[in-house]
Amino acid sequence: MVTTHNLGFPRIGAGRELKWALERYWRGESSPQQLLQQCRRLRQQHWRQQQQRGQDLVTVGDFSLYDHVLDTSVMFGVIPERYRCGNQADLDDYFRMARGRAPAGEDVTACEMTKWFDTNYHYIVPEFSPTQSFSLYAHRLIQEIEEAGALGYRVKPVVLGPLSYLWLGKCQARQFDKLALLPELTACYVELLQQMASSGVSWVQIDEPVLVLDLPAPWRRAFETCYRQLTVPGLNRLLASYFGALEDNLHLVLELPVEGLHIDAVSAPAQLQMAADQLPGYKVLSVGVIDGRNVWAADLHRVWQQLRPVYRQLGERLWIAPSCSLLHCPVDLEAEQRLDPEIKPWLSFALQKLDELQVLRSLLEDRDTAAVEAAYSTLRHNQRIVAARRGSDRTCDPAVRARMESLTAEMAQRRSPYTQRRKIQQQRLNLPVLPTTTIGSFPQTAEIRQARRRYRDGELEPAQYEKLIRQQIEQTVEKQLALGLDVLVHGEAERNDMVEYFGELLQGFAITDNGWVQSYGSRCVKPPIIYGDVARVEPMTVPWISYAQSLTDKPVKGMLTGPVTMLQWSFVRDDQPLETTCRQIALALRDEVNDLESAGIGIIQIDEAALREGLPLRRTQWDSYLRWAVESFRLCAGGVEDRTQIHTHMCYSEFNDIIDWIARLDADVITIETSRSQMELLEAFREYAYPNDIGPGTFDIHSPRIPTQQEIVGLLKAGARYIPVERLWVNPDCGLKTRTWPEAEAALRNMVDAARRLRAEMAAV
């Protein structure tokens, strides 16, 4: 019998139930008991859905109030001293670590946040010190295990493995080796596994995604040492890797004393047969054959043929699963009532992916006549869908293909080098030293969201909607002028999301109504689906930004989302190379950039928040990706005059190791996230002389906490140690969409005052 399971289920809920519950609690509108009760109902619903979809093992421990890495920190007592909560965090301490504020307790600087491998999910970075101690506080996880067991489910808990947890953390001491913490941490993991075994667990999934990275030799040896100790009688361990190939780590994990191994056969199909051939006889092999990161219906016939020889080889030791946690997918395709009827059958969301697993199991086992007949019927239907998508005219636009053929290297080049452009731009813009600006978005109020919904549903006429958005732009410009900002933005009131908005307006994209995916905490996004060749139909931002510029003599930035970020934060087509799709998007955005310049917009920001995120996990593949990613950005900006200033923005990504490639973007100004890390990311500039202007983020927009003027002054002075002050900009670390107006105004007022104070200090010297 083939065992089916999944590595994790979307925790936010099909209707974003967790989001609404969290935000009610944060606003003080519900009690801790009400929040936890809603979470309990949501977990039980997810367990029930997994069992109804035929899962042999129901995953427990994948649910989180904010982030599973933060959960791991709390479970092992890794609580930074500034939270003053001892070794064990209560509910509000947990949220203060995540976002700097909770209904109870003083505001405090939140923990650093960064991207989970090469995904758009953000995790809370563990903070370690040389004196770090660990203590196990697993009562929440054990309660969930016992809760699911009492409901009759066969439970498989999931935990982040000790080596991956240490790897993802940061050390306060520069020369400290995190591996020195492993023995004590391993002892806590042994205690955790013992508690699981006492609760009746027979299988535990231990996620070690760092196994698909280039691991130094000491870390590889640490796996052998650690997993020899992580042994508890009666408890089987499934070691899970995902997001890529094990490559040189395959032999290592096959030899580890664990009872099962999960591999990703979607992103790395070539490793399947190698793993099966070398698998020790006592191990099971869990194969991720359904894409856990994208929304396309699987080609079931191809996957079936891929699995058949492995099933003949392994028999009941073969398990099948999605490639990774379904956290990265929307919940249910059936909730989509307005998707294009030709495109909808091409798709598969989390619940549908579990159905695909059951079809594959029936096809492999070929036992129950009724189930097999149903599976063959589904297989034939699936083959028709796959063929229909492959042959659809909707996926191919001859005009786009012809334009791609006409690309030249000169199209990705600015007319003059940065040093010449900067003089021309400064003469045009006349900005002060330490110019102040924001990243783009301003608070999305209930009024704005309601207006967009009414317009989408046909309750508002286009003229009425345009009038309302213009009013919002007017108010946003007035507030920025009152605050004294030097470079303004129009506020993006018309945009639901920085990627989805453009996806709605570009050819080749499909938009869902309920395709929500968690980005961090209560923040959800609805990634567009790129199904065909991309082209711009008409100007997308020019009218709104031109109107904002007409209201003031100060420069107003045009705001665009860059091609790499559009690619990374969408569900991308899988029938052509990523670089081809990226260049198509770049050409569409190039037209918008040129139209903004023609409309008199002097500063255009092309956000590439996902440039680092898209970096392959193996260094041997970096240069290939970075070449086409940087070229795509430059393709967007290459058509403008020297006097037009090009900005870009990157957030919550470690990019010190690709700083030279970032310089090759040749953006006149780059803004980056540095506030949560206390300007730590600027370490890259200690030895690398970054040639252009840079705006290190001066406060954390993901926290409702208001930074003081003194804090911002301190961060700017820290930044000035790395960047010459004449090339230093002053800005938040990201857009202000998720904040309230009082929070945004208070923080920006302190930011502007901090810049003025530093200017005065410089003038007095």
Protein Blocks (a to p, Z undefined) as FASTA:
>chain_A
ZZdddfbdcfkbpnlmmmmmmmmmmnopacfklmmmmmmmmmmmmmmmmmmnopabdceh
jacfkbmklmmmmmnopacfklonojbdcfklmmmmmnopafedcdddddddddehjafb
dcddddddfklccdddfklmmmmmmmmmmnopacddddddfklmmmmpccfblklcfklm
mmmmmmmmmmmmmmmmmnopabdcdddfklmpccdfklmmmmmmmmmmmccehiacdddd
ehiafklmmmmmmmpccfbdcddfklmmmlmmmmmmmmcfkbccdddfbdfkbcbdcdfk
lmmmmmmmmmmmnmmmpccddfbdfklpcfblmlpmkbcfklmmmpccfklmmmmmmmmm
mmmnomalmlmmmmmmmmmmmmmmmmmmmmpmklpcfklmmmmmmpcfklmpcfbdfklm
mmmmmmmnopaehiacdfkiacddfklmmmmmmmmnopacfklmmmmmmmmmmmmmmmmm
mnopabdcehlmmpmbfklmmmmmpghiacdfklcccfbhjbccdddddfbdcddfbdfk
lmmmmmmmmmpcbdcddddddfklmmmmpccdfkbcfklmmmmmmmmmmmmmmmmmmnop
abdcdddfklmmmpcfbfklmmmmmmmmmmmmmmmmmmpcfklccddddehiafklmmmm
mmmnopabdcddfklnnomlmmmmmmmccfbdcdddfbdfkbcbdcdfklmmmmmmmmmm
mmcfklcccddfbdfklpcfklmmmmmmmmmmmmmmmmmmmmmZZ
